[in-house]
Amino acid sequence: MAQLKILISGAGIAGNALAYWLAKIGHDITVVERFSSLRDTGLQLDLRGHGIEVMKRMKLEEAFKAKVAPEKGVQLIDKRGRRRAFFPATTTKDGVQNFTTEFEIMRGDICRILYDAAVKHGAKFIFGTSIEKYDDKGSSVVVRLANGREDSFDLVVGAEGLNSRTRKMMLGPGAKDAARPLDGVMVGYFTMHKPIQQGEEFLATFYVAPGNKGIMARRSHPETLQIYIGGKTHALDNVARGDVKAEKEALTEFMRGAGWETENILKAMNTDNDFYLERMAIVKLDRWFKGRVVLVGDAAWCPTANTGMGTTSSIVGAYVLAGEIGRHCGKGTAEKSDKSDAGADLDKALASYDAKFRPFMDQVQKGIGEGSDWGMSFMSTAFGISLMHIFVAVLAFFQVNIGAMVLKEQVKDWKLPDYEELNEA
Ligand SMILES: Cc1cc2nc3c(=O)[nH]c(=O)nc-3n(C[C@H](O)[C@H](O)[C@H](O)COP(=O)(O)OP(=O)(O)OC[C@H]3O[C@@H](n4cnc5c(N)ncnc54)[C@H](O)[C@@H]3O)c2cc1C
């Protein structure tokens, strides 16, 4: 098949990674992003396992390392700020990454690294608009953008994150959305001005308070702290998504009096800043494509921050989708072959992407949002938290890898496919 004309909706992690691979092999790639410019904000993310290998295959290791966040590890503290346990960052000799990996990076930095790489290979970006509607004609998709532009594509990709609109359109009117909320679990992210004190290290500091409340403060910059604040509450159930003022008010009400540095952190939260609230939800779909429309990243399979695998899954999933398109449809630079059947080749590529990557995501998502909430109930009391401190201190004493224990990096019996089709331009 010759060059495919592909529209990717969403210039986040998954969208930019996919744009990079497909533009690199010569396809005609357009990315539409609803935001008016590249959304290079957000706090610290990491890559784990196969995500690290894919980043290396993208030849972005040097660019990544130049921006790596300097976090040295994570400490658990009590309400007086006393350290109860410490887990150091992974070093190259370790196997599975710890809570702090060797590949920590600010979301904005990785988003921009991927965007620059995609642009370098010829991907086009349109900011400030989104897909208003599309009509899947079978052999092409006619898309109307909110800016009034209409165009036809061989394939449309929804890479719009957790609350994907393309996913809703793909499922059709009246269909139940695939995002299943984690019963009131939410976290607010923002950056707080707090210069580093003498003797202070670049650490993540984790504090748990009774009533299913928690705060993590991460230092990756001498002038600022990254704050993650939240827990489990239904206080935000009636607050509209994106109403930042109301979200902050409800979160303040929920967190007030939680101990440690809570009051100072709430004060900083209630100023003008980059606050972003995530209402945690897992996305589960029986199929990630329908006709000529396919999903990738959180839009398709959001595993939640509880797995530590959101960014890795996006990068690996985008690689598998691009690889299957390369394998079944060829490069965009190839001569059109009389024997190729464009529609059938794309069908095979999408089916193969789904079949190959699903076992990976099934393992990552396993247990999330299922089963009982005993852990939450246990840690809702001061007594439960004290016992947890003792347990975690024992783990730290024996140098247990807490990342391997609680996160989902270890995907078993799944081999990262090799795609020689992605190797050269
Ligand atoms: C601003 C921002 C800050 C974030 N901060 C954190 C964080 O601190 N910690 C963390 O763990 N995760 C954070 N995330 C989520 C994290 O990036 C993803 O969970 C993960 O990397 C998977 O990436 P993704 O590409 O699937 O989704 P995302 O990275 O969420 O990217 C989705 C992109 O699609 C765009 N978009 C949404 N709807 C439309 C539409 N209708 N049309 C066109 N474009 C659309 C969005 O603006 C965004 O650029 C953040 C996401 C965003 C957008």
The ligand as a Tripos MOL2 file, in Angstrom:
@<TRIPOS>MOLECULE
LIG
   53    58     1     0     0
SMALL
NO_CHARGES

@<TRIPOS>ATOM
      1 C1         -2.4720   18.6820   31.1400 C.3       1 LIG1
      2 C2         -2.2500   17.2660   31.6110 C.ar      1 LIG1
      3 C3         -1.5470   17.0630   32.8080 C.ar      1 LIG1
      4 C4         -1.3460   15.7660   33.2620 C.ar      1 LIG1
      5 N1         -0.6490   15.6010   34.4250 N.ar      1 LIG1
      6 C5         -0.4120   14.3590   34.8850 C.ar      1 LIG1
      7 C6          0.3500   14.1570   36.0700 C.ar      1 LIG1
      8 O1          0.8210   15.0960   36.6880 O.2       1 LIG1
      9 N2          0.5530   12.8850   36.4950 N.ar      1 LIG1
     10 C7          0.0400   11.7960   35.8110 C.ar      1 LIG1
     11 O2          0.2410   10.6580   36.2280 O.2       1 LIG1
     12 N3         -0.6740   11.9600   34.6780 N.ar      1 LIG1
     13 C8         -0.9170   13.2110   34.2110 C.ar      1 LIG1
     14 N4         -1.6380   13.3730   33.0520 N.ar      1 LIG1
     15 C9         -2.1360   12.1720   32.3460 C.3       1 LIG1
     16 C10        -1.0190   11.4320   31.5900 C.3       1 LIG1
     17 O3         -0.3990   12.2750   30.6530 O.3       1 LIG1
     18 C11        -1.6310   10.2340   30.8860 C.3       1 LIG1
     19 O4         -2.3020    9.4400   31.8530 O.3       1 LIG1
     20 C12        -0.6850    9.2670   30.2110 C.3       1 LIG1
     21 O5          0.5650    9.8050   29.9060 O.3       1 LIG1
     22 C13        -1.3280    8.7200   28.9210 C.3       1 LIG1
     23 O6         -1.2420    9.6680   27.8820 O.3       1 LIG1
     24 P1         -2.3620    9.9510   26.7700 P.3       1 LIG1
     25 O7         -1.6410   10.5000   25.6080 O.co2     1 LIG1
     26 O8         -3.2280    8.7720   26.5720 O.co2     1 LIG1
     27 O9         -3.2870   11.0810   27.3960 O.3       1 LIG1
     28 P2         -2.9400   12.6000   27.7680 P.3       1 LIG1
     29 O10        -1.5090   12.7520   28.0990 O.co2     1 LIG1
     30 O11        -3.9720   12.9800   28.7670 O.co2     1 LIG1
     31 O12        -3.1590   13.4110   26.3970 O.3       1 LIG1
     32 C14        -4.4070   13.6080   25.7890 C.3       1 LIG1
     33 C15        -4.3350   14.8220   24.8740 C.3       1 LIG1
     34 O13        -5.5410   14.9120   24.1170 O.3       1 LIG1
     35 C16        -6.0430   16.2410   24.1610 C.3       1 LIG1
     36 N5         -7.4920   16.1810   23.9720 N.ar      1 LIG1
     37 C17        -8.4370   15.8420   24.8700 C.ar      1 LIG1
     38 N6         -9.6540   15.8630   24.2850 N.ar      1 LIG1
     39 C18        -9.4680   16.2180   22.9970 C.ar      1 LIG1
     40 C19       -10.3320   16.3800   21.8930 C.ar      1 LIG1
     41 N7        -11.6620   16.2050   21.9930 N.pl3     1 LIG1
     42 N8         -9.7970   16.7340   20.6890 N.ar      1 LIG1
     43 C20        -8.4370   16.9410   20.5500 C.ar      1 LIG1
     44 N9         -7.5810   16.7950   21.5920 N.ar      1 LIG1
     45 C21        -8.0860   16.4210   22.7910 C.ar      1 LIG1
     46 C22        -5.5930   16.7460   25.5230 C.3       1 LIG1
     47 O14        -5.6020   18.1650   25.5920 O.3       1 LIG1
     48 C23        -4.2000   16.1500   25.6250 C.3       1 LIG1
     49 O15        -3.2490   16.9570   24.9850 O.3       1 LIG1
     50 C24        -1.8760   14.6490   32.5440 C.ar      1 LIG1
     51 C25        -2.5700   14.8610   31.3490 C.ar      1 LIG1
     52 C26        -2.7640   16.1550   30.8740 C.ar      1 LIG1
     53 C27        -3.5300   16.3720   29.5790 C.3       1 LIG1
@<TRIPOS>BOND
     1     1     2 1
     2     2     3 ar
     3     2    52 ar
     4     3     4 ar
     5     4     5 ar
     6     4    50 ar
     7     5     6 ar
     8     6     7 ar
     9     6    13 1
    10     7     8 2
    11     7     9 ar
    12     9    10 ar
    13    10    11 2
    14    10    12 ar
    15    12    13 ar
    16    13    14 ar
    17    14    15 1
    18    14    50 ar
    19    15    16 1
    20    16    17 1
    21    16    18 1
    22    18    19 1
    23    18    20 1
    24    20    21 1
    25    20    22 1
    26    22    23 1
    27    23    24 1
    28    24    25 2
    29    24    26 1
    30    24    27 1
    31    27    28 1
    32    28    29 2
    33    28    30 1
    34    28    31 1
    35    31    32 1
    36    32    33 1
    37    33    34 1
    38    33    48 1
    39    34    35 1
    40    35    36 1
    41    35    46 1
    42    36    37 ar
    43    36    45 ar
    44    37    38 ar
    45    38    39 ar
    46    39    40 ar
    47    39    45 ar
    48    40    41 1
    49    40    42 ar
    50    42    43 ar
    51    43    44 ar
    52    44    45 ar
    53    46    47 1
    54    46    48 1
    55    48    49 1
    56    50    51 ar
    57    51    52 ar
    58    52    53 1
@<TRIPOS>SUBSTRUCTURE
     1 LIG1         1 GROUP 0 **** ****
